[in-house]
Amino acid sequence: MAPELNTSVPARPQPAKNPTAEKLLVAASELMIERASIDVSLSDIAQKSGVNAALVKYHFGNKEGLLLGLLARDAATEISNLEYLLAQPITPTAKLKLHVAGIIRAYHRFPYMNRLIHYLLHESSGEAADEVSRFFVAPLLDFHRRLLAEGIRCGEFRKIDPVLFYTSLIGACDYLFFGRHAMSRATGVGPVTDEVCRDYIKHMEALICGGMLKPTNGAAGS
């Protein structure tokens, strides 16, 4: 969903195409899912991938570069489809529902994604944070601004602040896939299964649309 790039949204780094680099990314991804943690060592990644750990530096520079490459790879499908979704001949409300479902499914497919984003934005170098902002945060915010503006123009949405919308949607994903660990200790809820993911998509669609859509004729006032 990638929006038209301009001077405020620089071109994002592309996921690795080299077979050896891709092996390293696949191994890192699988280890993070297996361990429910992003705290995996280069030696573990190298061992699982069957690639010499020294090649991490060759392909990614260091571990931070590998983590950036992994996030870029995982986010690429959702980000690259943004422009396609905007161009579809369907209502803004339908686009909004598809987007909510797509974001939640992306987090479900890569359950470490939110931790990776947090780490690269807040616990890594300024350069890494800038990269994440360029290839993930900025395109997503730009898409939200354009989709919300379209919905307002069409009379479907109330006036919604794009930054607050971004915070609400991404924050909701964040807590489901990160905060659920703490919640499971307190309440005994289980892991995020496919069924939980489907139920959460329905819940978020109802919650977000219920708060954003303008009432139809005859409905209660806003």
C-alpha positions in Angstrom: 0.0 0.0 0.0 2.9 2.6 -0.5 1.9 6.2 -1.0 3.4 8.4 -3.7 6.8 9.4 -2.4 7.8 13.0 -2.1 10.5 15.0 -0.3 8.8 14.4 3.1 8.7 10.6 2.6 12.1 9.4 1.3 12.3 6.0 -0.5 12.4 3.2 2.0 15.2 0.5 2.0 14.2 -2.6 0.2 14.1 -6.0 1.8 17.2 -8.1 1.1 17.1 -9.9 -2.3 20.4 -11.8 -1.9 19.8 -15.5 -1.0 22.4 -15.5 1.8 20.9 -12.3 3.3 17.4 -13.7 3.0 18.5 -16.9 4.8 19.8 -14.7 7.7 16.5 -12.8 7.8 14.4 -16.0 7.7 16.5 -17.5 10.6 16.1 -14.4 12.7 12.4 -14.3 12.1 11.9 -18.0 13.0 14.0 -17.7 16.1 12.1 -14.6 17.3 8.8 -16.4 16.8 10.0 -19.6 18.5 11.4 -17.7 21.5 8.7 -15.0 21.7 11.6 -12.5 21.9 13.7 -10.3 19.7 16.7 -11.1 22.0 18.5 -13.5 19.7 22.3 -13.5 19.1 24.1 -13.4 15.8 25.6 -16.8 16.5 22.2 -18.3 17.0 21.0 -16.7 13.8 24.1 -17.9 11.9 23.7 -21.4 13.3 20.0 -21.7 12.4 20.6 -20.3 8.9 23.8 -22.3 8.2 25.5 -19.0 7.3 28.8 -17.8 8.7 28.1 -15.0 11.3 30.8 -12.9 9.6 28.5 -12.5 6.6 26.0 -10.5 8.8 28.5 -7.6 8.6 28.9 -8.1 4.9 25.2 -7.9 4.1 23.8 -5.7 6.9 26.8 -4.0 8.6 25.9 -5.2 12.1 23.0 -6.7 14.1 21.1 -3.4 14.1 21.3 -3.4 10.3 20.0 -7.0 10.2 17.0 -6.0 12.5 16.3 -3.1 10.2 16.4 -5.4 7.2 14.0 -7.8 8.9 11.5 -5.1 9.8 11.7 -3.6 6.2 11.0 -7.1 4.8 8.1 -7.8 7.1 6.5 -4.4 6.7 7.0 -4.3 2.9 3.8 -6.1 1.8 1.5 -3.9 3.9 3.3 -0.7 3.1 3.5 -1.5 -0.7 -0.2 -2.1 -0.9 -1.3 1.3 0.6 -1.5 3.1 -2.7 -3.3 0.2 -4.4 -5.9 0.2 -1.6 -6.5 3.9 -2.0 -7.1 3.6 -5.7 -9.7 0.9 -5.4 -13.3 1.8 -6.5 -14.8 1.1 -3.1 -16.0 3.3 -0.3 -13.6 4.9 2.2 -15.3 2.8 4.9 -14.6 -0.4 3.0 -11.0 0.7 2.5 -10.7 1.4 6.3 -12.0 -2.1 7.2 -9.5 -3.7 4.8 -6.7 -1.6 6.2 -7.5 -2.5 9.8 -7.6 -6.2 8.9 -4.4 -6.0 7.0 -2.5 -4.3 9.8 -3.7 -6.8 12.4 -2.9 -9.8 10.2 0.6 -8.4 9.6 1.2 -8.2 13.3 -0.2 -11.7 13.7 2.0 -13.1 11.0 5.1 -11.4 12.5 4.3 -11.3 16.3 7.7 -9.8 17.1 7.1 -6.8 14.8 5.9 -4.5 17.5 8.8 -5.3 19.8 11.2 -4.7 16.9 9.6 -1.4 16.1 9.9 -0.3 19.8 13.5 -1.4 19.9 14.6 0.3 16.7 12.7 3.5 17.5 13.6 3.9 21.2 16.5 1.6 22.2 18.7 1.7 19.1 20.7 4.4 17.3 19.2 7.6 16.0 20.0 6.5 12.5 18.0 3.3 13.0 15.0 5.3 14.4 15.2 7.6 11.3 15.1 4.6 9.0 12.1 3.1 10.7 10.3 6.5 10.6 11.1 6.7 6.8 10.0 3.3 5.6 7.3 2.5 8.1 5.9 5.4 10.2 5.9 8.1 7.6 4.2 6.1 4.7 1.6 4.8 7.1 0.8 8.2 8.5 0.6 9.7 5.0 -1.8 6.9 4.0 -4.0 7.6 7.1 -4.1 11.3 6.3 -5.3 10.6 2.7 -7.8 7.9 3.6 -9.3 10.0 6.4 -9.5 13.1 4.1 -11.3 11.0 1.5 -13.8 9.7 4.0 -14.5 13.2 5.3 -14.9 14.5 1.7 -17.4 11.7 1.0 -19.3 12.4 4.1 -18.6 9.0 5.7 -16.2 9.9 8.4 -16.2 12.4 11.2 -13.3 14.8 11.4 -10.5 12.6 12.8 -6.9 13.6 13.6 -4.6 11.2 11.5 -1.9 11.1 14.3 -4.5 10.1 16.9 -6.0 7.5 14.5 -2.5 6.1 13.8 -1.9 5.9 17.6 -5.2 4.2 18.2 -4.8 1.5 15.5 -1.1 0.8 16.0 -1.5 1.0 19.8 -4.4 -1.5 19.6 -2.1 -4.0 17.7 0.7 -3.2 20.0 -1.2 -4.2 23.1 -2.7 -7.4 21.7 0.6 -8.8 20.5 2.8 -7.4 23.3 0.7 -6.6 26.3 -1.1 -9.9 26.0 1.9 -11.6 27.7 1.3 -9.5 30.9 -2.5 -9.9 30.6 -2.2 -13.7 30.3 -0.5 -13.8 33.7 -3.2 -11.7 35.3 -6.3 -13.3 33.6 -5.1 -16.5 32.1 -6.0 -15.6 28.5 -4.3 -17.8 25.9 -2.0 -16.9 23.0 -3.0 -15.0 19.9 -4.4 -17.8 17.7 -5.9 -17.4 14.2 -9.4 -17.3 15.9 -8.3 -14.6 18.3 -6.9 -12.6 15.4 -10.2 -12.9 13.4 -12.2 -11.9 16.5 -9.9 -8.9 17.1 -10.3 -7.8 13.5 -14.1 -7.8 13.9 -13.8 -6.0 17.3 -11.5 -3.3 16.0 -13.7 -2.8 12.8 -16.7 -2.3 15.0 -14.9 -0.1 17.6 -13.1 2.1 15.0 -16.0 2.4 12.6 -18.5 3.0 15.5 -16.4 6.0 16.6 -15.6 7.4 13.1 -18.6 7.0 10.9 -21.1 9.8 10.6 -24.6 8.7 11.6 -26.9 8.0 8.7 -30.3 9.8 8.3 -32.6 9.0 11.1 -29.7 7.8 13.4 -28.9 9.5 16.7 -27.0 12.8 16.4 -23.2 13.0 16.6 
